[in-house]
Amino acid sequence: MQIENYLSATALSKKTAATLDSLEKSDSGEIIILKNNTPKAILLSIDAYTAMQEEIEDLRLAALGLARLSTFATNEAISHQEMMKKFEA
């Protein structure tokens, strides 16, 4: 993490509009907010937040798929052709 990605809470309160503008233009899309030189929060751009949410959802679905594969009973499976016959008519 680069030093320009850190901002004090005091500086944020004084330069909110400029901070939001720079956040939007930033490559990382995040700024760590410090209070008394200790990280307290992370400010994310909408793009960074959306990408993070999509990645979390992808990981959740992958974990769900792997869990289902581990309990998949091939002897109880229905073929694609059988499924299509069920829904014809």
C-alpha positions as semicolon CSV with decimal commas, in nm:
position;residue;x (nm);y (nm);z (nm)
1;M;0,000;0,000;0,000
2;Q;0,144;0,336;-0,102
3;I;0,169;0,628;0,138
4;E;-0,073;0,835;-0,074
5;N;-0,341;0,578;0,003
6;Y;-0,342;0,686;0,370
7;L;-0,528;0,992;0,496
8;S;-0,590;1,125;0,844
9;A;-0,947;1,166;0,964
10;T;-0,874;1,537;1,014
11;A;-0,756;1,578;0,654
12;L;-1,061;1,386;0,532
13;S;-1,296;1,619;0,719
14;K;-1,122;1,924;0,572
15;K;-1,089;1,793;0,215
16;T;-1,387;1,562;0,164
17;A;-1,472;1,673;-0,190
18;A;-1,110;1,662;-0,309
19;T;-1,062;1,322;-0,144
20;L;-1,367;1,178;-0,319
21;D;-1,243;1,313;-0,652
22;S;-0,897;1,162;-0,605
23;L;-1,050;0,833;-0,493
24;E;-1,241;0,810;-0,819
25;K;-0,920;0,870;-1,019
26;S;-0,704;0,641;-0,805
27;D;-0,570;0,313;-0,947
28;S;-0,641;0,123;-0,625
29;G;-0,980;0,285;-0,557
30;E;-0,923;0,284;-0,182
31;I;-0,797;0,514;0,091
32;I;-0,717;0,403;0,445
33;I;-0,840;0,653;0,703
34;L;-0,614;0,701;1,005
35;K;-0,707;0,830;1,348
36;N;-0,416;0,892;1,583
37;N;-0,191;0,722;1,323
38;T;-0,394;0,399;1,349
39;P;-0,597;0,260;1,056
40;K;-0,967;0,294;1,142
41;A;-1,157;0,265;0,813
42;I;-1,124;0,216;0,439
43;L;-1,292;0,443;0,189
44;L;-1,364;0,261;-0,140
45;S;-1,465;0,387;-0,482
46;I;-1,789;0,245;-0,619
47;D;-1,591;0,050;-0,882
48;A;-1,362;-0,107;-0,620
49;Y;-1,658;-0,191;-0,396
50;T;-1,855;-0,345;-0,684
51;A;-1,555;-0,553;-0,795
52;M;-1,505;-0,675;-0,438
53;Q;-1,873;-0,770;-0,400
54;E;-1,867;-0,957;-0,733
55;E;-1,554;-1,148;-0,632
56;I;-1,710;-1,244;-0,298
57;E;-2,022;-1,367;-0,477
58;D;-1,809;-1,567;-0,724
59;L;-1,621;-1,728;-0,435
60;R;-1,948;-1,805;-0,253
61;L;-2,091;-1,973;-0,563
62;A;-1,769;-2,170;-0,621
63;A;-1,777;-2,295;-0,261
64;L;-2,142;-2,390;-0,299
65;G;-2,066;-2,577;-0,622
66;L;-1,778;-2,767;-0,462
67;A;-1,994;-2,860;-0,164
68;R;-2,267;-2,989;-0,394
69;L;-2,015;-3,189;-0,598
70;S;-1,892;-3,364;-0,285
71;T;-2,243;-3,492;-0,209
72;F;-2,348;-3,559;-0,571
73;A;-2,498;-3,906;-0,615
74;T;-2,449;-4,015;-0,975
75;N;-2,695;-4,303;-0,934
76;E;-2,972;-4,051;-0,856
77;A;-2,887;-3,814;-1,142
78;I;-3,125;-3,753;-1,431
79;S;-2,983;-3,720;-1,783
80;H;-3,040;-3,410;-1,991
81;Q;-3,262;-3,609;-2,227
82;E;-3,480;-3,734;-1,939
83;M;-3,510;-3,381;-1,806
84;M;-3,614;-3,249;-2,147
85;K;-3,883;-3,520;-2,175
86;K;-4,024;-3,416;-1,837
87;F;-4,076;-3,060;-1,953
88;E;-4,203;-3,127;-2,307
89;A;-4,568;-3,089;-2,390
